[in-house]
Amino acid sequence: MAEDEGTSQTGLTERTGIDRPTLADLVRRLQRKRLLQRRRKKEDARVYAVKLTDEGRRVLRAAEPLAQRVDERVLSALPSKQRDQFMDALVSIVDRLQDLSLQETGMAHGARKRGA
């Protein structure tokens, strides 16, 4: 989200694979902590744009080195050649899950249009 500020909650659901109710709860909790702000989009008042606050950016910057160390520690358990294979496999999994999510979202949108 930090690299795509102002994206919609629906966009976040599609990018992360987190279901709508869970994402909505997460957004509410981060709003209460003043780490996110949520505003209606000008071009479509039904849609909320989600954006990190200054405090949210500060917390993210502070957490990034720790996340990097965790990644390095996990990967250090594998020999160099297997690290590359592992990362390639993870990318494949994420890509496949995103494709499935987009297909499901497309089906959901199509079903709504037919039922309308």
N, C-alpha and C positions, 0 to 999 in steps of 0.2 A: 504494500500500500504506500510506503514512503516514496517509491519511485513513480506512483500513479495517483498522485493526490487529486482529490475531487471525484474519484470514481464512485459509481453508485453502489448501494448495498447489493443489488442484484449482480453487478459486475464482480464484486468481491466474492460472492457465493460461487460464481462460475469459475473464477481464477483459483480459489482455494479449495473448492470441493466441500466446503463446510455447508451443511444444510441451513436453510433460511432461519428457522427458529433459533438454532444455536448461534448463528452469526448475529442475529438481532439482539440476543441476550449479551453476547460479547461486546457489541457496539454500545449497548446501554451501560454496561459496567465500565467500559473505558471512558465513556462520556462522564459518568459520575466521578471518575478519578481525574477528570479534566485532561485526558490524554488524547481524546478525539473530539471533533465537533461534527455535527450533522446538520446539514441545511438542505432545504428544498432546492431543486435545480430550477433555474429561471426558465429553461426551455420546456420543462415538464414538471409541474408542481406536485405530481404524484410520486416523483422519484427523489430520494434523498442522496445527496453527495456527501461522502465521508472524507474527512481530512484530518491529519494529525495537527494537534495544537503545538505551540512552541515547546510546551512541557513534554508532550508526546515525542517530539523529535529529540529532545534532550535525553529522555529515558531510553529511546531506541539507540541513540549514539552510545550511551553508557553500556547498554547490553550487548552491542555488537562484538566487542573484544572477547567477552565471556563466551558468546555463541561460537566465535571462531576457535577458541581454545577447546571447546567441547567437540567441535567437528574434527579438529586435529587429533584429539585424544582418541576418538572413536576410530578414525582412519588409521592411526598409528598401530592399531591391533592387527592390521593386514599388511602383508608384504606389498611393496610398491606396485607390482603388476596387478595384484588383486584389487588394489584401491581404484585403479582406473576401471576395471571391470565392474566393481561395485557401484561406482558413480554412474557409469553408463547404464547399468541396470536400474538404478534409481530414476534417472532421466526417462528411461523407457516406461517405467511404471507411472510416473507423473504424467507423461504425455498421454498414455493410454487412459488414465483416469480422467484427464481433462476432456479427451475425445468423448468418453462415455457420458460425462456430465453435460457436455454440449448437446449430445444426441438426446439425452433425457430432457433437457431444458427445451430443446426444439420440439420434442413430442408434447411436452406440457403446454407450450405456447400453441401448437397446432390443435390440441384437444380443446383448449379454451376457445379458440376462434371458431371451431366447428360447433361448440356448444352454445355460442353466443347468438 
